[in-house]
Amino acid sequence: MRAAVSRALAVLQRVTRDPTLVPEVWRKLHGRLIARRYQRRTRLYAELAVPCVDGLARMLDVEPAVVQTVMNGEPLRGYLADLEAYRVPQQARAMGGAAFLEVCYTIVRLTRPKVVLETGVAHGYSTAIMLHALEDNNEGELHSVDLPMFLPGVAAFTGGAVPPRLRASPRWELLVGSDRQVLPSLLKRIGLIDCFLYDSDKSYEGMLHTWRLVWPHLRPGAVLVLDDVQAHDAFLDFVGALGLTPLIIPKPARQGVYRWDDVYYVGLVRKPQT
Ligand SMILES: C[S@@+](CC[C@H](N)C(=O)[O-])C[C@H]1O[C@@H](n2cnc3c(N)ncnc32)[C@H](O)[C@@H]1O
C-alpha cells in the first residue's frame, strides 16, 4: 500500500513538472486495464519457442556453430562478468531487468550494423553489451531512447551499468523521453536502421505502435530483437500481419544478470530483403 502511494506521488510529481507525460501515464494505466483483451494466444510463446542458438542461426541464416563461437567467446564472457559485477544502487532497484545480452551481442557481431536503435535503457545492460559489440566491430553507432520509470530518483541512474569509457563514446547517444515523443524526429535524422532492440513500453498498444512506427525505417535485412513478448499477443499479431513466421526464444532466468525466476520470451524478426 505504502509503495503504491509513493509510486502515485512520484507519477504526480513527474507530470506536474512535465505535463507532456500525461498521455504516457494514461496509456500505461489504460494498457493495464485492457490487458486481458490481448491475451488470447499467449500460450503459443512457450509452444513455439526454440533454443536461442537455433533461433539465431535460423534468423541469420548461418550454422549454429557460428552463433556458438561468438556466444561462448572470451570477449562476451568477460563483458557479461563485468555487468554482473555492477552493483545496482538501492534507489534504482525497481528499474527494469536486462534484455537477452548474449543475443544482442551476437547479432551485432555477426551482422555488423552501421545504425542500431534501442528503446528501453534502464541500467543499460543491453546498451553496454551492444556498445562493446560495436567497438569490437570497430564500426557502427547506437541510438538509445529511455523514459525513466516513474519512481523518485531513478533517472540519475539511467545507463549506470555502462562503463565510463563506453558512456563517453561518440558511437552512443541517449535520448530521454518516451518512444512516442522521441522517435519521430530521431527516425528522420538517423536514416535506415540495421538493428533494432525493443525493450521499453511492455503494453500491447505501446509495442505495436513503436514496431509499426520503426518498421519503414528499417533497412531490408535488418534484425529486430523484441524483448519480453510473452504478456500478450502483440508479437504474434505483428508478425502475422507481415506474413512472417514467428521466431521465439526463451530468455535465461536465475543466473547472472537474469535475476528473476520466470521464463520470459524474446521475439526475433528479420525484415525481408524485398
Ligand atoms: C526493461 S527496462 C530496459 C532494460 C535494458 N534494455 C537493459 O538491458 O538493461 C525498460 C525501460 O524502458 C523504459 N520505458 C518504459 N516505457 C517507455 C516508453 N514509452 N518510452 C521509452 N522508454 C520507456 C522504462 O522506464 C525502463 O527504463
The ligand as a MOL file (V3000), in Angstrom:
LIG
                    3D

  0  0  0     0  0            999 V3000
M  V30 BEGIN CTAB
M  V30 COUNTS 27 29 0 0 0
M  V30 BEGIN ATOM
M  V30 1 C 13.2850 -3.4650 -19.1400 0
M  V30 2 S 13.9400 -1.8800 -18.9420 0 CHG=1
M  V30 3 C 15.2410 -1.8250 -20.1570 0
M  V30 4 C 16.3910 -2.7250 -19.8130 0
M  V30 5 C 17.6010 -2.5530 -20.7230 0
M  V30 6 N 17.2890 -2.8310 -22.1010 0
M  V30 7 C 18.7510 -3.4210 -20.2480 0
M  V30 8 O 19.0650 -4.4390 -20.9040 0
M  V30 9 O 19.3160 -3.0870 -19.2020 0 CHG=-1
M  V30 10 C 12.6870 -0.8670 -19.6830 0
M  V30 11 C 12.9950 0.6240 -19.7220 0
M  V30 12 O 12.0950 1.2490 -20.6560 0
M  V30 13 C 11.5500 2.4140 -20.0700 0
M  V30 14 N 10.2560 2.7180 -20.7120 0
M  V30 15 C 9.0140 2.3020 -20.3540 0
M  V30 16 N 8.0970 2.8240 -21.1690 0
M  V30 17 C 8.7480 3.5940 -22.0630 0
M  V30 18 C 8.3400 4.3850 -23.1750 0
M  V30 19 N 7.0490 4.5010 -23.5130 0
M  V30 20 N 9.2880 5.0170 -23.8770 0
M  V30 21 C 10.6140 4.9000 -23.5610 0
M  V30 22 N 11.0630 4.1770 -22.5090 0
M  V30 23 C 10.1470 3.5300 -21.7740 0
M  V30 24 C 11.4290 2.0210 -18.6000 0
M  V30 25 O 11.2190 3.1340 -17.7500 0
M  V30 26 C 12.7640 1.3220 -18.3770 0
M  V30 27 O 13.7660 2.2630 -18.1190 0
M  V30 END ATOM
M  V30 BEGIN BOND
M  V30 1 1 1 2
M  V30 2 1 2 3
M  V30 3 1 2 10
M  V30 4 1 3 4
M  V30 5 1 4 5
M  V30 6 1 5 6
M  V30 7 1 5 7
M  V30 8 2 7 8
M  V30 9 1 7 9
M  V30 10 1 10 11
M  V30 11 1 11 12
M  V30 12 1 11 26
M  V30 13 1 12 13
M  V30 14 1 13 14
M  V30 15 1 13 24
M  V30 16 1 14 15
M  V30 17 1 14 23
M  V30 18 2 15 16
M  V30 19 1 16 17
M  V30 20 1 17 18
M  V30 21 2 17 23
M  V30 22 1 18 19
M  V30 23 2 18 20
M  V30 24 1 20 21
M  V30 25 2 21 22
M  V30 26 1 22 23
M  V30 27 1 24 25
M  V30 28 1 24 26
M  V30 29 1 26 27
M  V30 END BOND
M  V30 END CTAB
M  END
